């Protein structure tokens, strides 16, 4: 049993294992930084989408509903239906 302990001790103290531990530590540090910056970018993209794109989508939907209502009223009144061209 003494030989096994000494072999394990020698392996764990070897420069190769030390470099592997350092590489794993560096990889974890880089992954943490990347995750943090990705989170910031996601936050910026999400808030920009909410502020700029969602109101545009809502306005386009309102415009479409208004056009549909005008077409429906025109068909009920018997006037010829013309589709309004977007400006």
Backbone as CSV, one residue per row, in Angstrom:
resi,resn,N_x,N_y,N_z,CA_x,CA_y,CA_z,C_x,C_y,C_z
1,UNK,0.824,-1.185,0.000,0.000,0.000,0.000,0.868,1.248,0.000
2,UNK,2.021,1.163,0.563,2.962,2.284,0.608,3.371,2.701,-0.791
3,UNK,3.571,1.725,-1.703,3.984,2.024,-3.068,2.885,2.759,-3.829
4,UNK,1.631,2.353,-3.621,0.527,3.005,-4.322,0.381,4.457,-3.890
5,UNK,0.510,4.713,-2.619,0.407,6.073,-2.122,1.524,6.929,-2.684
6,UNK,2.704,6.395,-2.722,3.818,7.176,-3.244,3.671,7.426,-4.741
7,UNK,3.101,6.475,-5.490,2.884,6.667,-6.926,1.830,7.752,-7.149
8,UNK,0.753,7.680,-6.384,-0.293,8.689,-6.514,0.248,10.060,-6.135
9,UNK,1.044,10.109,-5.099,1.642,11.368,-4.677,2.570,11.909,-5.757
10,UNK,3.378,11.045,-6.342,4.288,11.476,-7.403,3.519,11.998,-8.617
11,UNK,2.456,11.291,-8.981,1.652,11.711,-10.135,0.989,13.058,-9.862
12,UNK,0.421,13.225,-8.671,-0.283,14.466,-8.366,0.667,15.657,-8.265
13,UNK,1.937,15.411,-8.018,2.925,16.497,-7.921,3.680,16.718,-9.224
14,UNK,3.344,15.967,-10.251,4.084,16.075,-11.503,3.757,17.394,-12.206
15,UNK,4.703,17.898,-12.998,4.468,19.157,-13.720,3.301,19.065,-14.708
16,UNK,3.078,17.901,-15.286,1.981,17.728,-16.232,0.628,17.943,-15.546
17,UNK,0.459,17.376,-14.370,-0.780,17.544,-13.621,-0.929,19.000,-13.192
18,UNK,0.159,19.620,-12.796,0.132,21.024,-12.398,-0.298,21.915,-13.564
19,UNK,0.251,21.641,-14.761,-0.134,22.420,-15.948,-1.597,22.168,-16.314
20,UNK,-2.049,20.945,-16.139,-3.454,20.627,-16.412,-4.398,21.369,-15.485
21,UNK,-4.031,21.428,-14.203,-4.843,22.170,-13.239,-4.878,23.653,-13.589
22,UNK,-3.732,24.200,-13.987,-3.662,25.616,-14.354,-4.498,25.886,-15.604
23,UNK,-4.433,24.977,-16.583,-5.223,25.134,-17.803,-6.722,25.081,-17.491
24,UNK,-7.119,24.180,-16.611,-8.524,24.081,-16.221,-8.974,25.345,-15.497
25,UNK,-8.112,25.869,-14.645,-8.423,27.100,-13.932,-8.566,28.272,-14.906
26,UNK,-7.652,28.361,-15.865,-7.712,29.430,-16.870,-8.977,29.307,-17.718
27,UNK,-9.322,28.084,-18.091,-10.526,27.857,-18.894,-11.779,28.268,-18.116
28,UNK,-11.823,27.966,-16.844,-12.961,28.350,-16.017,-13.060,29.867,-15.910
29,UNK,-11.912,30.544,-15.770,-11.899,32.001,-15.680,-12.423,32.625,-16.976
30,UNK,-11.958,32.117,-18.116,-12.398,32.633,-19.413,-13.887,32.363,-19.609
31,UNK,-14.351,31.193,-19.232,-15.768,30.856,-19.368,-16.632,31.786,-18.510
32,UNK,-16.159,32.095,-17.316,-16.898,32.992,-16.433,-16.988,34.387,-17.033
33,UNK,-15.869,34.885,-17.563,-15.861,36.213,-18.194,-16.773,36.237,-19.418
34,UNK,-16.713,35.180,-20.228,-17.532,35.096,-21.433,-19.014,35.064,-21.074
35,UNK,-19.358,34.307,-20.063,-20.746,34.217,-19.625,-21.239,35.566,-19.131
36,UNK,-20.386,36.273,-18.400,-20.763,37.583,-17.880,-20.981,38.576,-19.019
37,UNK,-20.077,38.608,-19.997,-20.223,39.543,-21.107,-21.395,39.151,-22.005
38,UNK,-21.642,37.852,-22.160,-22.782,37.400,-22.944,-24.087,37.816,-22.268
39,UNK,-24.113,37.734,-20.965,-25.296,38.169,-20.217,-25.562,39.647,-20.409
40,UNK,-24.507,40.450,-20.395,-24.666,41.891,-20.618,-25.179,42.158,-22.029
41,UNK,-24.618,41.471,-23.006,-25.051,41.660,-24.392,-26.507,41.237,-24.565
42,UNK,-26.901,40.158,-23.909,-28.283,39.698,-23.980,-29.225,40.719,-23.361
43,UNK,-28.822,41.292,-22.248,-29.633,42.312,-21.591,-29.811,43.526,-22.508
44,UNK,-28.735,43.971,-23.119,-28.805,45.129,-24.016,-29.699,44.820,-25.212
45,UNK,-29.528,43.659,-25.814,-30.342,43.290,-26.976,-31.817,43.165,-26.586
46,UNK,-32.087,42.579,-25.437,-33.471,42.404,-24.996,-34.174,43.717,-24.720
47,UNK,-33.508,44.616,-24.016,-34.137,45.901,-23.714,-34.291,46.744,-24.979
48,UNK,-33.322,46.675,-25.877,-33.443,47.399,-27.143,-34.634,46.885,-27.936
49,UNK,-34.809,45.578,-27.968,-35.951,44.978,-28.655,-37.259,45.474,-28.052
50,UNK,-37.337,45.483,-26.724,-38.574,45.924,-26.072,-38.876,47.391,-26.333
51,UNK,-37.855,48.223,-26.346,-38.060,49.663,-26.503,-38.343,50.039,-27.955
52,UNK,-37.675,49.411,-28.908,-37.791,49.820,-30.307,-38.717,48.944,-31.140
53,UNK,-38.637,47.652,-31.009,-39.334,46.753,-31.932,-40.764,46.463,-31.496
54,UNK,-40.998,46.250,-30.224,-42.346,45.913,-29.768,-43.354,47.028,-30.078
55,UNK,-43.046,48.301,-29.820,-44.004,49.348,-30.215,-44.259,49.380,-31.726
56,UNK,-43.245,49.109,-32.511,-43.425,49.056,-33.967,-44.381,47.936,-34.355
57,UNK,-44.226,46.780,-33.756,-45.112,45.648,-34.035,-46.546,45.989,-33.633
58,UNK,-46.713,46.617,-32.479,-48.050,46.988,-32.022,-48.683,47.982,-32.988
59,UNK,-47.928,48.969,-33.436,-48.458,49.971,-34.367,-48.819,49.346,-35.717
60,UNK,-48.002,48.431,-36.187,-48.310,47.752,-37.453,-49.583,46.927,-37.323
61,UNK,-49.788,46.301,-36.176,-50.995,45.524,-35.938,-52.222,46.432,-35.908
62,UNK,-52.118,47.591,-35.265,-53.224,48.551,-35.238,-53.577,49.014,-36.647
63,UNK,-52.561,49.310,-37.426,-52.777,49.751,-38.805,-53.496,48.668,-39.614
64,UNK,-53.095,47.425,-39.436,-53.735,46.323,-40.145,-55.188,46.162,-39.714
65,UNK,-55.446,46.295,-38.418,-56.823,46.195,-37.927,-57.680,47.326,-38.489
66,UNK,-57.128,48.522,-38.574,-57.853,49.658,-39.133,-58.170,49.414,-40.612
67,UNK,-57.208,48.908,-41.361,-57.443,48.597,-42.774,-58.521,47.531,-42.928
68,UNK,-58.481,46.500,-42.092,-59.481,45.448,-42.144,-60.875,45.997,-41.832
69,UNK,-60.945,46.902,-40.843,-62.223,47.501,-40.478,-62.771,48.345,-41.620
70,UNK,-61.910,49.115,-42.263,-62.345,49.937,-43.398,-62.849,49.065,-44.541
71,UNK,-62.157,47.970,-44.821,-62.607,47.059,-45.878,-63.959,46.438,-45.532
72,UNK,-64.130,46.080,-44.262,-65.392,45.475,-43.828,-66.529,46.478,-43.948
73,UNK,-66.306,47.711,-43.515,-67.341,48.746,-43.615,-67.685,49.030,-45.072
74,UNK,-66.672,49.078,-45.916,-66.913,49.352,-47.332,-67.725,48.235,-47.967
75,UNK,-67.458,47.009,-47.596,-68.212,45.898,-48.181,-69.653,45.882,-47.682
76,UNK,-69.884,46.309,-46.430,-71.247,46.376,-45.901,-72.045,47.484,-46.568
77,UNK,-71.385,48.576,-46.898,-72.065,49.708,-47.530,-72.229,49.518,-49.029
78,UNK,-71.575,48.529,-49.574,-71.717,48.235,-50.981,-70.823,49.065,-51.877
79,UNK,-69.885,49.758,-51.316,-68.958,50.535,-52.138,-67.842,49.621,-52.607
80,UNK,-67.230,49.939,-53.744,-66.129,49.092,-54.222,-64.964,49.104,-53.234
81,UNK,-64.408,47.945,-53.024,-63.315,47.829,-52.065,-61.990,48.079,-52.756
82,UNK,-61.221,48.949,-52.166,-59.856,49.198,-52.635,-58.927,49.027,-51.449
83,UNK,-57.848,48.370,-51.680,-56.876,48.145,-50.617,-55.952,49.338,-50.578
84,UNK,-55.828,49.938,-49.403,-54.933,51.089,-49.243,-53.491,50.615,-49.342
85,UNK,-52.743,51.282,-50.167,-51.332,50.933,-50.333,-50.531,51.542,-49.176
86,UNK,-49.593,50.758,-48.599,-48.774,51.317,-47.502,-47.874,52.433,-48.028
87,UNK,-47.664,53.414,-47.187,-46.853,54.569,-47.586,-45.417,54.373,-47.189
